[in-house]
Amino acid sequence: MAAQDARKDPRDGGAVKALWRYPVKSMAGAMLDEAPVGEGGILGDRAYAAIDRASGRVGSAKHPKKWAGLIALAADFVTPPQAGAPLPPVRIVWPDGTAAVSNEPDADARLSETVGRPVALMAERPETVSVERLDPLADEETIVDIGALMMAGRFSDYAALHLMTTATLARLAELRPDSAFDVRRFRPNIVIASPEGAQGFVENGWVGREIAIGDDVRLRISDPAPRCSVPTLAQEGLRKDPHVLRTIAAHNTVAVPALENEPLPCAGVYAFVVRGGTVKKGDAVRVE
């Protein structure tokens, strides 16, 4: 009966299973039990980025030949960020367990050695924002610049928040059991445990609608989230796997409103904040 009831109530979106903040663009982030959400999303999310000293471009693993080294690193704030206060420095951890804090003199040098070019870790965006993205499905190497889509004041590619449901992850695992559709590949901010009975890419149906999370937070779901090559890259505990993207492309290529309804392989959705507040693990999700 419980599964039947969940299917009958289209407003039941499930509950928050996990919260993630990624202090440095393209590095692994940290799980949170609760998170303050404002107009820009989770406080401190994508607050820093590695900036190429020569070109001024924002480092992004969306161009793996240049920036795949970032995906192997993990970052978290040395102290929790506070609204209205200067950003605290971040502690970056390498795969061998060594670490550096961003305000230490040798931090940029170590990061430059890792990515193979001179970079500076910055919280202030360049005046002109340039982010290169490899089209992973093109027959020939095709690089496009998505800097114009980047959210004002942050290093997020587009929206304030990225959401993904367990129903989507489960469906992908069903479609290709040999691949590991680990949530870390997709780097969402909010993972939503779908209600019993929910199947398939359920968040596709949320695009253009609002959702409520807990008592305070309201989000507008703007677009399905197009996938790049990042989910296919190797990272801690996960091997390189091009079938991750191929599976999405074969089974969930949908129109993306922000890109003139171009059909693209998507998993998860993007959201903008209608009303902020605090999101906690276990908060109910309702589709308005």
C-alpha positions in Angstrom: 0.0 0.0 0.0 2.8 2.4 0.8 4.3 2.1 -2.7 0.9 2.5 -4.2 0.3 5.7 -2.2 3.7 7.2 -3.2 2.9 6.6 -6.9 -0.5 8.2 -6.5 0.8 11.4 -4.9 2.8 13.4 -7.6 3.8 15.9 -5.0 5.9 13.4 -3.0 9.5 14.0 -4.2 11.1 11.9 -1.5 13.6 13.1 1.1 17.1 14.5 1.2 19.5 11.7 1.4 22.8 13.5 1.1 24.2 17.1 0.9 27.5 18.0 -0.8 29.5 21.1 -1.0 32.4 21.5 -3.4 34.6 24.4 -2.3 36.9 24.2 -5.3 35.6 23.7 -8.8 36.4 20.2 -10.2 37.8 18.9 -6.9 36.0 16.4 -4.7 33.9 18.0 -2.0 32.6 17.2 1.4 29.3 15.7 2.7 27.3 17.8 5.1 24.5 17.0 7.6 22.9 20.4 6.9 23.7 23.3 4.7 22.7 27.0 4.5 21.1 27.8 1.1 21.0 31.3 -0.3 20.5 32.9 -3.7 23.8 31.4 -4.9 23.1 27.9 -3.6 24.9 26.2 -0.7 27.2 28.7 1.0 30.8 28.1 -0.1 29.9 25.9 -3.0 32.3 26.3 -6.0 33.7 29.4 -4.3 37.3 28.8 -5.4 38.8 27.7 -8.8 42.2 27.1 -10.2 42.9 29.9 -12.7 45.4 29.4 -15.6 48.0 32.2 -15.1 48.7 32.4 -18.8 45.2 32.4 -20.3 43.1 33.5 -17.4 40.7 30.5 -18.0 38.9 28.8 -15.2 40.3 25.3 -14.6 37.6 22.7 -15.2 37.8 18.9 -15.7 35.3 19.4 -18.5 38.4 19.7 -20.6 40.2 16.6 -19.3 43.4 16.9 -21.3 44.2 20.1 -19.5 42.5 19.7 -16.1 41.9 16.0 -15.3 44.5 16.3 -12.4 41.9 18.4 -10.5 39.4 15.5 -10.2 41.9 13.4 -8.1 42.1 16.1 -5.4 39.7 16.8 -2.5 39.0 20.1 -0.8 37.2 21.4 2.2 37.2 24.6 4.2 39.5 24.8 7.2 36.5 26.4 9.1 32.9 26.5 8.0 32.1 29.6 5.8 29.8 32.2 7.3 27.4 34.5 5.5 28.8 38.0 5.2 32.3 37.0 6.3 35.4 36.5 4.2 35.8 33.0 2.8 38.0 30.8 4.9 41.0 29.1 3.2 40.6 25.5 1.9 42.6 22.4 2.7 43.5 20.5 -0.5 44.3 16.8 -0.1 46.3 14.8 -2.7 45.7 11.1 -3.5 48.8 10.2 -1.5 47.3 11.8 1.6 49.5 14.9 1.6 47.8 18.2 1.9 48.2 22.0 1.5 46.2 24.9 2.8 45.3 27.5 0.1 46.9 30.4 2.0 50.2 28.7 2.4 53.1 30.0 0.2 53.6 26.7 -1.7 49.9 25.8 -2.3 49.8 27.3 -5.9 53.1 25.7 -6.8 51.9 22.3 -5.7 48.7 22.7 -7.6 50.5 23.9 -10.7 52.7 20.8 -10.6 49.6 18.6 -10.4 47.8 20.1 -13.4 51.0 20.7 -15.5 50.6 24.4 -15.9 51.1 27.6 -13.8 47.8 28.2 -11.9 46.6 30.3 -9.0 43.8 29.2 -6.7 41.4 32.2 -6.6 38.0 33.1 -5.0 37.7 36.2 -7.2 36.5 35.5 -10.7 38.4 36.9 -13.7 36.9 39.9 -15.4 36.2 37.8 -18.4 35.1 34.3 -17.6 36.3 31.5 -19.9 35.6 27.8 -19.3 36.5 25.2 -21.9 34.3 22.1 -22.3 35.1 19.1 -24.4 32.1 17.7 -26.4 32.6 14.0 -25.4 30.2 12.7 -28.0 31.7 14.5 -31.0 33.5 12.4 -33.6 36.4 14.9 -33.7 37.8 16.9 -30.7 35.4 19.8 -30.2 36.0 22.4 -27.5 33.3 25.0 -26.7 33.5 27.9 -24.2 30.7 27.8 -21.6 32.0 30.8 -19.6 28.9 32.9 -20.6 26.7 30.5 -18.8 28.6 30.6 -15.5 26.5 31.9 -12.5 27.4 35.4 -11.4 29.7 35.6 -8.4 30.6 31.9 -8.3 32.4 29.3 -10.3 29.3 27.1 -10.9 28.8 26.3 -14.5 25.2 27.5 -14.6 22.7 27.2 -11.7 22.7 27.6 -8.0 22.2 23.9 -7.3 22.4 20.5 -8.9 20.0 17.8 -7.8 19.9 14.1 -8.5 17.5 11.3 -7.4 18.2 7.8 -6.3 15.7 6.7 -8.9 17.9 8.0 -11.7 21.0 6.4 -10.3 19.1 3.1 -9.9 17.8 3.2 -13.4 21.3 3.8 -14.9 22.6 0.9 -12.8 19.8 -1.3 -14.3 20.6 -0.3 -17.8 24.3 -1.1 -17.4 25.2 -3.2 -14.4 28.9 -3.4 -15.4 29.4 0.3 -14.8 29.5 2.0 -11.4 27.0 4.8 -11.3 28.4 6.2 -8.1 26.9 9.6 -7.1 30.4 11.0 -6.8 30.8 10.9 -10.6 27.9 13.4 -11.0 28.8 15.9 -8.3 25.3 16.9 -7.2 24.7 19.2 -4.3 21.5 17.5 -3.1 20.8 13.7 -3.5 17.2 12.9 -3.1 16.0 9.5 -1.9 13.0 8.9 -4.2 9.8 7.6 -2.7 9.0 3.9 -2.9 7.6 3.1 -6.3 9.4 5.9 -8.1 11.2 4.6 -11.2 13.3 6.0 -14.0 14.5 9.6 -14.6 11.8 11.1 -12.3 13.4 14.6 -12.0 12.9 15.1 -15.7 9.3 15.8 -14.8 10.2 18.5 -12.4 11.6 20.9 -15.0 9.7 24.1 -15.0 8.2 23.5 -11.6 9.1 24.4 -8.0 10.0 22.1 -5.2 9.9 22.6 -1.5 12.6 21.1 0.7 11.8 21.1 4.4 10.0 24.0 6.0 11.9 26.9 4.3 13.7 26.2 1.1 11.9 26.6 -2.3 13.7 25.9 -5.6 12.7 26.4 -9.2 13.8 23.5 -11.4 15.1 25.1 -14.6 16.7 22.5 -16.7 17.8 18.9 -16.9 21.6 18.7 -16.2 23.6 18.0 -19.4 26.5 15.6 -18.8 30.0 16.2 -19.9 33.0 13.9 -19.8 33.6 14.4 -16.0 31.4 11.4 -14.9 33.5 9.1 -17.1 36.9 10.1 -15.5 38.8 8.0 -13.0 38.7 9.2 -9.4 39.3 7.7 -6.0 37.7 4.2 -6.0 36.3 4.7 -9.5 37.8 3.7 -12.8 37.6 5.6 -16.1 34.4 4.4 -17.8 33.2 6.0 -21.0 30.1 3.8 -20.8 28.7 6.0 -18.1 28.1 8.8 -20.5 27.1 6.5 -23.4 24.4 4.9 -21.3 23.0 8.3 -20.4 23.1 9.3 -24.0 21.3 6.2 -25.2 18.5 6.4 -22.6 18.0 10.0 -21.4 18.8 12.5 -24.2 16.3 15.3 -23.5 15.8 19.0 -24.5 17.6 21.6 -22.4 15.7 24.9 -22.2 18.8 27.0 -21.3 20.5 25.8 -24.5 17.6 26.5 -26.9 16.1 23.1 -26.2 19.0 21.3 -27.7 18.7 17.6 -27.0 21.6 16.4 -24.8 22.4 13.4 -22.5 21.2 14.5 -19.1 21.1 13.1 -15.6 19.8 15.2 -12.7 18.4 18.7 -12.8 19.5 22.3 -12.2 17.7 24.6 -9.7 17.6 28.2 -8.8 16.7 29.4 -5.3 13.3 31.0 -4.9 13.6 31.1 -1.1 16.6 30.3 1.0 17.0 28.6 4.4 18.7 25.6 5.8 18.5 22.1 4.2 19.0 19.1 6.4 19.4 15.4 5.7 16.0 13.7 5.9 14.1 16.9 4.9 11.0 16.0 2.9 10.9 17.1 -0.7 7.6 18.2 -2.3 6.9 18.9 -5.9 4.6 22.0 -6.1 
